[in-house]
Amino acid sequence: METYNIALGDRVAEAYQASPTVVAVDDDEDSLVLLSYIIEELPCFFFCETDGKAALDMILSLKPSLILLDVRLPSLSGFDIIRKLKSSIETALIPVVAITALAGKHQQEKLLAAGFDYYICKPYSLVDLQAVVERYLLASSPI
């Protein structure tokens, strides 16, 4: 697994589209480190971002296989990002998993209604999160 957090040009982004790619967005850098421990075991590229606006730009450039998205972010919330992604034909089918502290049933229903494909509540089990990531990456892999 390789971890990157850089501004990408179009040609670089195209090269990474050929391999499974995961983008994780969380304003808590410790959470991103935990996510990297899970992702590093998988045959994919991993990109992370702490800011909502920068994350949206990265996602639009990379068009990753999977997005792990916190809901509360600086500059753009996870809800703002999911709304933009699901409204575009280029990104509407990318699976997006909410990783959030919003644990109530009403909040979970709100996440799914907003367009998130799945959600995991913080604190989460690393084993459970790895199973979710593997499931979505296998689903997006060419047969």
ChimeraX attribute file (.defattr): number of C-alpha atoms within 10 A of each C-alpha:
attribute: neighborCount
match mode: 1-to-1
recipient: residues
	/A:1	15
	/A:2	11
	/A:3	15
	/A:4	13
	/A:5	13
	/A:6	10
	/A:7	12
	/A:8	14
	/A:9	11
	/A:10	10
	/A:11	9
	/A:12	12
	/A:13	18
	/A:14	14
	/A:15	10
	/A:16	15
	/A:17	15
	/A:18	10
	/A:19	14
	/A:20	19
	/A:21	22
	/A:22	23
	/A:23	24
	/A:24	26
	/A:25	30
	/A:26	25
	/A:27	18
	/A:28	13
	/A:29	13
	/A:30	10
	/A:31	16
	/A:32	18
	/A:33	12
	/A:34	11
	/A:35	20
	/A:36	18
	/A:37	13
	/A:38	17
	/A:39	23
	/A:40	14
	/A:41	10
	/A:42	15
	/A:43	13
	/A:44	18
	/A:45	20
	/A:46	22
	/A:47	23
	/A:48	25
	/A:49	23
	/A:50	18
	/A:51	18
	/A:52	24
	/A:53	18
	/A:54	15
	/A:55	24
	/A:56	20
	/A:57	13
	/A:58	22
	/A:59	25
	/A:60	15
	/A:61	18
	/A:62	22
	/A:63	22
	/A:64	26
	/A:65	25
	/A:66	23
	/A:67	26
	/A:68	25
	/A:69	29
	/A:70	27
	/A:71	23
	/A:72	19
	/A:73	21
	/A:74	14
	/A:75	11
	/A:76	16
	/A:77	17
	/A:78	28
	/A:79	20
	/A:80	16
	/A:81	18
	/A:82	23
	/A:83	15
	/A:84	14
	/A:85	21
	/A:86	18
	/A:87	11
	/A:88	11
	/A:89	8
	/A:90	11
	/A:91	16
	/A:92	15
	/A:93	14
	/A:94	19
	/A:95	21
	/A:96	24
	/A:97	25
	/A:98	27
	/A:99	25
	/A:100	22
	/A:101	15
	/A:102	19
	/A:103	13
	/A:104	10
	/A:105	9
	/A:106	9
	/A:107	13
	/A:108	19
	/A:109	12
	/A:110	14
	/A:111	22
	/A:112	14
	/A:113	10
	/A:114	15
	/A:115	19
	/A:116	24
	/A:117	16
	/A:118	15
	/A:119	22
	/A:120	21
	/A:121	16
	/A:122	13
	/A:123	11
	/A:124	12
	/A:125	11
	/A:126	13
	/A:127	10
	/A:128	11
	/A:129	19
	/A:130	16
	/A:131	13
	/A:132	16
	/A:133	20
	/A:134	16
	/A:135	11
	/A:136	18
	/A:137	20
	/A:138	13
	/A:139	12
	/A:140	15
	/A:141	10
	/A:142	7
	/A:143	5
